[in-house]
Amino acid sequence: MYKWAGDQSQHDFLMYRLWIASADIAADNGWRIPKGQEYLRKMSEIALLEVRDPGKWREDKAKAKYMGMDKSTFYKTWRKRYESIYQVLDGWAQEGYRYVQRKNTELP
């Protein structure tokens, strides 16, 4: 319901789970994360923010600014990585939507 109804009651839980998933993606793909940077956490947060308010986060410039880097660095190195993380969240949203649809068809 986070995506469609603005229900933020599970924000912290989703943030934690997405951050863990992003660490798994990074490890599986051999991403080098600069020491002391919280890029995985920040990309996870941006993904959640983009789901809630897509218009505000559509531009790479806004994402780069949130991560503390210039747009070209984000575009060259981090954009595809961010998209991988966003796809995880989008997959969860689609799974939730299918669950709700299935439950609605079971109603008398």
N, C-alpha and C positions, 0 to 999 in steps of 0.2 A: 504494500500500500504506500510505501515511501515514494514511489515514482508517480502514482496516479492521484493519490488523495492528500499528499503533503504530510502524511503521518511520519513524524520524525522521532517517534518513541523508541525506535530501534537504531537510531543513527550511530550511537557509540558501538553497538554490537556489529553493525554492518561495516563500520570503519575498521574495526579490529580484524574482522574476517577478511576484508578486502586487502588490508595491509599484509596479512599473513599470505594470502594468495599471491600478492604482488612479489613478495620475497621468494616464493616458490618459483614464479615465472622468471624472476631475475636469476636465481640459481640455475634453473634448467637451461637458460639461454646464455649464461656466462656474462651477464651485464656487469660492467665495472662501475661501481657507485663511488664517487669521490668521498673520501673519508670525512666524516663530520657533517655530511649533507643528509638531509632527510627526504631525499627525492621520492622514495617509494611511499612514504607516508603522505607527502604532499600530492603525489599523483593520485593516490587513493582518495584523498579528500576532494581533489578537483573532480574526480569521477562522480562522487556523491553529489557535489554541488551542481555539476552539469546535469545530472538526472533531474534534480529539483528545479533548476532554472537554466534550461539549455541556451536561451538567448544570450545570457550574460557570459557564458563560458565557451561559446562556439569558436571564438577567435583564438588562434595560437598566442597572440600577444598577451591576452589575459592570463592564460595558463603559464606562459613564460614568466610574467611578472610575479605571479603567486609563488612560483618555484625559485624566484630570485636570480633569473638569468635573462639574457637577451633573447629576442625572438628567433634569431638565426641559430643559436645554440640549441634552443628547444626544438626547432624544426629539423635540424640535421641529426641530432642524437636522441632526443627524448620523445618526439612526437609518436613514432611507431611503437615505442615502449608504452607510452601512455595509452595508446589505442588498444594494446594487448590487455592492459588492466581494465580499461573501460568495457571491453568485450566480456570479461568475467562478470562484471556487475550487470551488464545488459542481459547476459545469459541467466543470471539469477532472477532478474525481473521477469523475463519471459517464462521461466519455470514457475514463478509465483502466479503469473497471469493464467497459465494453463491450469494450474491447480484450482484457482478460483472458478474458472470456466467449467472445469470438471465437476466441482462441487455444486455449482448452480444448475447443472443439468440433472443432478441427482435429487434435487428438491421435488417434493410432490406437486 
